């Protein structure tokens, strides 16, 4: 392993917890920092891959690096020897030649896995089982998606090797329950974003809302909906455009769509906008320090995704900035974050007429929309935050490693 940790970190007698992640992710870094500050565990992270700008940009259509620090505030290492293509392009794109030797070198008391979405994570799960190291699982899978029997069998075998589980939400908890996992093994660690950073940035930008809207061609009186994410099939940008077209025929209230992101469906989306003369602005890719401006400029987030959206952290981001969300019933965070009429709205996946009706309701009562945004902000700030997730993780360690 290649270490990037500081040499002057103190030697600790607390249980050594090693978290394994595919690569540095902006949504995981706050949790890693919080766990590193804990007085109850000795925490570090192992990354399978550190992508370069080109690898990071796959699916976005451009090379980039995140513009916030992802590796500060906690100890981390990177696997030295990764075989295969050694990138993030597919489940078997990377593999570890000797996962048991890697664990013997790291000597963790507890292994925290951030899912099973790439082969090295499965390798380390099996290796930990052989070495007698308890495993805590914090995966994204949920019970909303139906699965074939072969997939269910794979999940059952995989989950049987774990000592404790960190459900990220209600549908995640139901997923584990569906495989017979007992609730005593559950320690809630809900999905969250850096609420404070987003909220503070939004507060600073709010006086510039009119200027931001003008920059993106959003009329002052228009209700602006935001699509934020890759323009890829699972996120259904074409459904959002179809719903916008239908909504314009149902209300005289001015509507606008701000599209933040790039991806393979960009040309199709632009063609649909041109064909139907829709009020849409394509803002392109916005990095982490830039994207709060889009939440300030908009009035409501729309996420029309299929089952591939196992959570949808853009919903957390929008809500932290005081905006409600309209999501499909296949979006993983829906059961947790979106209460219809309170923090947003939910529509049946693929039903563009239903989505259009949600958009019309939002546009016809802007005061209600603002109140839902405040309720949404209160919810994520209180219940979907780093403190709750870090506390759940530490309790899981104490359960999996009783001497902790």
C-alpha positions in Angstrom: 0.0 0.0 0.0 1.1 3.5 -0.7 0.6 5.7 2.3 -0.4 9.4 2.3 -0.9 9.6 6.0 1.0 11.8 8.4 3.9 10.3 10.3 3.1 12.2 13.5 -0.4 10.7 14.1 -0.4 9.2 17.6 -0.2 5.5 18.3 -3.6 4.4 19.6 -4.9 1.5 21.6 -8.5 1.9 20.4 -9.9 -0.7 17.9 -8.4 -0.2 14.4 -11.2 0.5 11.9 -10.3 0.3 8.3 -12.8 1.7 5.8 -12.5 0.6 2.2 -13.8 2.8 -0.7 -13.5 2.4 -4.4 -12.1 6.0 -4.7 -12.3 9.4 -3.0 -15.9 10.6 -3.1 -17.0 14.1 -2.1 -20.0 12.7 -0.1 -17.9 10.3 2.0 -15.1 12.6 3.0 -17.1 14.4 5.8 -17.9 11.0 7.4 -14.3 10.0 7.2 -13.2 13.2 8.9 -15.7 12.8 11.7 -14.7 9.2 12.4 -11.0 10.3 12.4 -11.8 12.7 15.2 -13.5 10.1 17.3 -11.9 9.3 20.6 -13.4 5.7 20.5 -11.8 4.3 17.4 -8.5 4.4 15.5 -9.8 5.1 12.0 -8.2 5.1 8.5 -9.3 4.6 4.9 -8.0 2.4 2.1 -8.8 3.5 -1.5 -8.7 1.0 -4.3 -8.0 3.7 -6.9 -7.2 7.4 -7.0 -8.5 8.5 -10.4 -6.9 11.1 -12.5 -8.9 14.0 -14.1 -9.7 11.9 -17.2 -10.9 8.9 -15.1 -12.9 11.2 -12.8 -14.6 12.7 -15.8 -15.9 9.5 -17.3 -19.7 9.9 -17.9 -19.4 13.7 -17.5 -18.0 14.2 -21.0 -15.0 16.2 -19.7 -11.9 15.8 -17.6 -11.9 17.4 -14.2 -10.9 17.2 -10.5 -13.2 18.0 -7.7 -12.5 21.6 -6.4 -12.9 20.7 -2.7 -10.4 18.7 -0.7 -11.3 15.0 -0.4 -8.2 13.6 1.3 -7.7 16.0 4.1 -8.5 15.4 7.8 -8.1 11.6 8.0 -5.4 9.0 7.5 -5.6 7.1 4.2 -3.7 4.7 2.0 -4.0 3.5 -1.5 -3.6 -0.1 -2.8 -0.2 -0.4 -4.5 -1.0 -3.4 -6.7 -4.3 -3.3 -8.6 -4.6 -5.6 -11.5 -6.8 -5.5 -14.6 -7.5 -2.2 -16.2 -7.2 -0.7 -12.7 -10.0 1.9 -13.2 -13.7 2.4 -12.4 -15.0 1.2 -15.7 -17.0 -1.8 -14.7 -17.4 -4.3 -11.8 -14.3 -6.4 -12.8 -12.2 -3.5 -14.1 -9.9 -3.9 -11.0 -8.8 -6.8 -8.9 -6.5 -7.4 -5.9 -3.8 -10.1 -6.3 -3.6 -10.8 -2.6 -6.4 -9.4 -0.5 -5.6 -11.5 2.6 -2.0 -10.2 2.6 -3.3 -6.7 2.3 -5.5 -7.1 5.4 -2.6 -8.8 7.3 -0.5 -5.7 6.5 -3.2 -3.3 7.6 -4.1 -5.3 10.7 -7.6 -3.9 11.2 -9.8 -5.0 14.1 -12.9 -4.1 12.1 -13.4 -3.7 8.3 -15.9 -1.1 7.1 -17.0 -1.6 3.5 -18.7 1.1 1.5 -20.6 -1.3 -0.7 -20.0 -4.2 -3.1 -20.1 -2.3 -6.4 -16.6 -3.4 -7.5 -14.7 -6.8 -7.3 -12.0 -5.7 -4.9 -14.7 -5.0 -2.2 -16.0 -8.5 -2.6 -12.4 -9.9 -2.4 -11.8 -8.0 0.8 -15.1 -9.1 2.3 -14.2 -12.8 1.7 -10.6 -12.2 2.9 -11.9 -10.6 6.1 -14.2 -13.6 6.7 -11.3 -16.0 6.3 -9.1 -13.9 8.6 -11.8 -13.6 11.3 -12.1 -9.8 10.9 -15.7 -8.6 11.5 -17.2 -6.6 8.6 -19.6 -3.7 8.8 -21.5 -3.0 5.6 -22.6 0.4 4.4 -24.0 -0.2 0.9 -26.4 1.7 -1.3 -28.8 -1.1 -2.3 -32.5 -0.7 -1.4 -35.7 -2.7 -1.5 -37.4 -0.6 -4.2 -35.8 -2.6 -7.1 -37.1 -6.1 -7.9 -34.3 -8.6 -8.3 -33.8 -12.0 -10.0 -33.3 -15.1 -7.8 -29.6 -15.4 -8.8 -29.0 -11.8 -7.6 -30.9 -12.5 -4.4 -28.8 -15.6 -3.8 -25.6 -13.6 -4.3 -26.8 -10.9 -1.9 -27.7 -13.5 0.7 -24.3 -15.1 0.6 -22.6 -11.7 0.7 -24.6 -10.3 3.6 -24.2 -13.5 5.6 -20.5 -12.6 6.0 -21.2 -9.2 7.6 -21.4 -8.6 11.4 -23.3 -5.3 11.3 -25.1 -3.1 8.8 -25.4 0.7 8.4 -28.7 1.3 6.7 -28.5 4.6 4.8 -32.3 5.1 4.7 -35.7 3.4 5.0 -35.5 1.5 1.7 -32.0 0.4 2.6 -33.2 -1.0 6.0 -36.0 -2.8 4.1 -33.4 -4.3 1.8 -31.6 -5.9 4.7 -34.8 -7.0 6.4 -35.8 -8.8 3.2 -32.7 -11.0 3.6 -33.6 -12.0 7.1 -31.1 -9.7 8.8 -32.2 -9.0 12.4 -32.6 -5.4 13.5 -30.1 -5.8 16.3 -27.4 -5.7 13.6 -28.7 -2.3 12.3 -27.1 1.0 13.1 -28.5 3.8 11.1 -26.0 5.9 9.2 -28.2 7.9 6.8 -26.9 9.4 3.6 -26.0 13.0 4.0 -24.0 15.8 2.4 -22.0 18.6 3.9 -25.1 20.4 5.0 -23.2 23.3 6.6 -21.1 24.0 3.5 -24.1 24.0 1.2 -26.3 26.1 3.6 -23.6 28.7 4.3 -22.8 29.1 0.6 -26.4 29.4 -0.3 -26.9 32.1 2.4 -24.0 34.1 0.9 -25.4 33.7 -2.6 -29.0 34.5 -1.9 -28.6 38.3 -2.3 -27.3 37.5 -5.8 -30.3 35.3 -6.8 -31.7 37.8 -9.3 -28.3 38.2 -11.0 -27.8 34.4 -11.1 -31.2 33.9 -12.7 -30.5 36.7 -15.2 -27.1 35.0 -16.1 -29.0 31.8 -16.9 -31.9 33.5 -18.7 -34.5 32.7 -16.0 -37.3 35.2 -16.0 -37.9 36.9 -12.6 -41.5 35.6 -12.4 -40.8 32.1 -13.6 -40.9 29.0 -11.4 -37.5 27.4 -12.1 -37.0 23.7 -11.8 -33.5 22.3 -11.6 -32.1 19.1 -13.1 -28.7 18.4 -11.6 -26.7 15.4 -12.6 -25.2 13.5 -15.5 -27.3 13.5 -18.7 -27.4 9.7 -18.7 -30.3 7.3 -19.3 -31.1 6.4 -15.6 -31.7 10.0 -14.7 -34.4 10.5 -17.4 -33.7 14.0 -18.6 -36.0 13.4 -21.6 -38.9 12.6 -19.2 -38.3 15.9 -17.5 -38.4 17.8 -20.8 -41.6 16.0 -21.8 -43.2 16.9 -18.5 -42.1 20.5 -18.9 -43.8 20.6 -22.3 -47.0 19.1 -20.8 -46.9 21.5 -17.8 -46.7 24.5 -20.1 -50.0 23.4 -21.6 -51.7 23.2 -18.2 -50.8 26.5 -16.7 -50.3 30.1 -17.7 -47.7 30.5 -14.9 -44.2 31.0 -16.5 -41.9 27.9 -16.1 -38.2 27.4 -16.7 -35.8 24.4 -16.4 -32.2 24.8 -15.5 -30.1 21.8 -16.5 -26.8 21.4 -14.7 -24.6 18.6 -15.9 -23.2 17.0 -19.1 -23.4 13.5 -20.5 -24.3 11.2 -23.4 -27.9 12.5 -23.8 -26.9 16.2 -24.1 -27.5 16.4 -27.9 -30.8 14.6 -27.7 -31.9 16.9 -24.9 -30.9 20.0 -26.8 -32.7 18.7 -29.9 -35.9 18.2 -27.9 -35.6 21.7 -26.4 -35.1 23.2 -29.9 -37.9 21.2 -31.4 -40.5 22.2 -28.9 -39.1 25.7 -28.1 -38.9 24.9 -24.4 -37.7 27.5 -21.8 -34.5 25.6 -20.8 -31.0 26.7 -20.0 -28.1 24.3 -20.2 -25.5 25.5 -17.6 -23.1 22.6 -18.2 -20.9 21.0 -15.5 -20.6 22.9 -12.2 -18.1 21.7 -9.7 -18.8 21.4 -6.0 -18.1 25.0 -5.1 -20.1 26.2 -8.0 -23.3 24.1 -7.8 -24.9 25.9 -4.8 -25.5 28.8 -7.1 -27.9 26.7 -9.2 -29.9 25.7 -6.0 -30.2 29.4 -5.1 -31.3 30.3 -8.6 -34.0 27.6 -8.8 -37.2 27.1 -6.9 -37.5 23.2 -6.9 -35.3 20.2 -7.8 -36.7 17.5 -10.1 -35.2 14.0 -10.1 -37.0 11.6 -12.4 -34.6 8.7 -12.2 -35.2 4.9 -12.4 -34.1 2.3 -9.9 -30.4 3.1 -10.7 -30.8 6.1 -8.4 -30.2 4.1 -5.2 -30.3 7.4 -3.2 -30.0 10.7 -5.0 -27.7 13.0 -3.0 -28.6 16.0 -5.1 -31.9 15.9 -3.2 -29.9 16.4 0.1 -28.0 19.2 -1.6 -31.1 21.0 -2.7 -32.8 20.6 0.6 -29.8 21.9 2.5 -30.1 25.0 0.4 -33.8 25.4 1.3 -35.4 23.9 -1.8 -38.0 21.1 -2.0 -37.7 18.2 -4.5 -40.0 16.4 -6.9 -38.8 12.8 -7.3 -40.0 9.6 -9.0 -41.1 6.7 -6.8 -38.0 4.8 -7.8 -35.5 7.2 -6.3 -34.0 5.7 -3.2 -34.2 8.8 -0.9 -37.9 9.3 -1.6 -39.2 7.4 1.5 -36.8 9.4 3.7 -36.6 12.9 2.4 -39.7 13.6 0.4 -43.1 13.8 2.1 -45.7 14.9 -0.5 -47.0 18.4 0.3 -44.5 18.8 3.1 -40.9 18.6 1.6 -41.8 18.1 -2.1 -43.7 15.6 -4.2 -43.5 12.1 -5.5 -44.8 10.8 -8.9 -44.9 7.4 -10.6 -41.8 6.7 -12.5 -42.1 7.3 -16.3 -45.5 9.1 -15.9 -44.7 12.5 -17.5 -48.2 13.7 -17.0 -48.0 13.1 -13.3 -44.7 14.9 -13.2 -46.2 17.7 -15.1 -49.0 18.0 -12.6 -46.5 18.2 -9.8 -44.7 21.0 -11.6 -47.9 22.9 -12.2 -48.9 22.6 -8.5 -45.5 24.0 -7.5 -45.8 26.9 -9.9 -49.3 27.8 -8.9 -48.4 28.3 -5.2 -44.9 29.8 -4.7 -45.5 30.5 -1.0 -46.3 26.8 -0.4 -43.1 25.9 -2.4 -41.0 28.1 -0.2 -42.5 26.6 3.0 -41.8 23.1 1.7 -38.2 24.2 1.1 -37.8 25.3 4.7 -39.3 22.0 5.9 -36.9 20.1 3.7 -33.9 22.1 5.0 -35.0 21.4 8.6 -35.3 17.6 7.9 -31.9 17.1 6.3 -30.2 19.4 8.9 -31.7 17.5 11.8 -31.8 13.9 10.7 -29.5 13.4 7.7 -26.2 14.8 8.9 -22.7 13.7 9.6 -23.2 13.5 13.4 -26.0 10.9 13.0 -24.0 8.8 10.6 -20.8 8.9 12.5 -22.6 8.0 15.8 -24.3 5.0 14.0 -20.9 3.8 12.6 -19.2 3.9 16.0 -22.0 2.0 17.6 -21.7 -0.6 14.9 -18.0 -1.0 15.6 -18.8 -1.5 19.3 -21.3 -4.2 18.3 -19.1 -6.0 15.8 -16.0 -5.8 18.1 -17.3 -6.0 21.7 -14.0 -5.2 23.3 -14.1 -1.8 21.6 
